[in-house]
Amino acid sequence: MLSKETFDKLLNSARKAPLKALIITALLALGVAGIFGYFIGSEGNAPDQHDQHDHSGQAQATLWTCGMHPWIISEEPGLCPICNMELTPKLNDDTTSDRGQSKERKAIYWRAPMDSTEIYEQPGKSRMGMDLVPVYEDEIIGGVEIKIDPVTQQNMGLRTTPVVKGPLIRSIRTYGHITFDETQTAMISPKFSGWIEKVYIDFTGQAVEKGQKLFDIYSPELLSAQEEYLVVYKNLSLSAGKQQNDLLASALRRLQYWDVPEDQIREIEKSGEVKKNLTIRSPFTGVVTMNKATEGVFIKAGTTLYQITNLTKIIVEAHIFEYELPWVAVGQETEMTLPYLPGQVFNGKVTYIFPYLQKKTRDVVLRLEFENPGHTLKPDMYADIKIKVGQKGEGLIIPSEAIIRSGERNVVFVDRGNGKFSPREVSLGLALDDGQIQILTGIAPNETVVTSGQFLLDSESKLQEAVQKMLEARKPESAVKEAPKEKKDDFFNDSAQKPPPAKEDDFFKDM
């Protein structure tokens, strides 16, 4: 409260001074009274620190968002267009903390100027002797950098793995079917006509040993050939002339040409009698895959009666696509697994590549060779084939699951540390074993990529990118429109237009 003496002094000065000075004096008096009241009130009621924090936060905030609809973002405070709730300030910790601090460009890796896939961790010379070109951090960032707190990362199930540089080992997986080895197959076809007297192997699929009896056949042609040989052989013992030797050799060749075994010829010579039936034996060990021999049937010369196949070694015909041909070569190691024998692996190799494509399936057939002890592998079985094409140099390797394939580009998310992630567009190379893939460009060695939860990061990145584009689109509009010029306060400007002089206030006169 002002004392009576002070009030009288102000009243006298106000009567003598103009109106403007009176108002200035009143304002100064009110300001002094306010400061005095502030210090008095601070003794019993201190200002709330929470309110100060809110005001400082509002001063730093540049965007406003809705708590119920976080995708609603505005540059000015107001109401949410969906729920009509008041917008709250949205703080950007990264921009406010780094505001006013200039960042130097950081080189992530160095590459050869003529080959973007030739990457080094340190500066130097390329294979062609050219200076390496630095690739900076801001050049390879392919989108908006986002920040996720550790609790949210755990809820999202984020997993990361480092980018490694290693050998590019690739295998081709395909299918195939087991078939006979043509080089281990024989057809039994007599070279003379006759009647089958007795059959020893009478069904298909029966296993036979080398030299085992197949059937007996009676042939008048074979019988006359035996008698001729026997006569010449007996005459040779009585007369050892040159002519006699020539006749014996001619008769012997005739029997040999008809595939009469040597033991049977020796038996004819020893017994001195011809045999009515000739026994046909198996040329090697195998399985009868075809049988047309029936007792009492007359057959003509050249009729196929048996097909015998050696199954100790089998052939697998595998199918590959055209683009896989450059990776396959004769002699490469292969692995085969069968559905009915889980866990058992058969090892073989590529022995032949067909020089043409299959007309209907448009693929190439490979001939693979496998050992088959115990006849475990059966012809006409289907099998899973893995062809080891070998190592194709070294390169950057990451899991294939880390890549987001949109059809137009391939993106991975790189862990920048401190909960920050940024998307990168990468170029893919070879598809490697164990779900790995080669990366040609886009990331550097020893960086860390996200392998699980990257789709949630991608949606968040696209949301922030859309917000950034929206803000950038508004900037040209605000630049075109000039801000209204502030009018200078003419209250204290004596040269400004003054209001008409006011009459002396009668308020003071009455007092």
Secondary structure, 3 states (H helix, E strand, C coil): CCCHHHHHHHHHHHHHCCHHHHHHHHHHHHHHHHHHHHHHHHCCCCCCHHHHHHHHHHHHCCEEECCCCCCCEECCCCECCCCCCECEEECCHHHHHCCCCCCCCCEEEEECCCCCCCEECCCCECCCCCECEEEEHHHHCCCCCEECCHHHHHHHCCEEEECEEEEEEEEEEEEEEEECCHHHEEEECCCCCEEEEEECCCCCCCEECCCCEEEEEECHHHHHHHHHHHHHHHHHHHCCCHHHHHHHHHHHHHHHHCCCCHHHHHHHHHHCCCCCEEEEECCCCEEEEEECCCCCCEECCCCCCEEEECCCEEEEEEEECHHHHHHCCCCCEEEEEECCEEEEEEEEEEEEEEEEECCCCCCEEEEEEEECHHHCCCCCCEEEEEEEEEEEEEEEEEEHHHCEECCCCEEEEEEEECCEEEEEEEEEEEECHHHEEEEEECCCCCCEEEEECHHHHHHHHHHHHHHHHHHHHHHHHHHHCCCCCCCCCCCCCCCCCCCCCCCCCHHHHHC
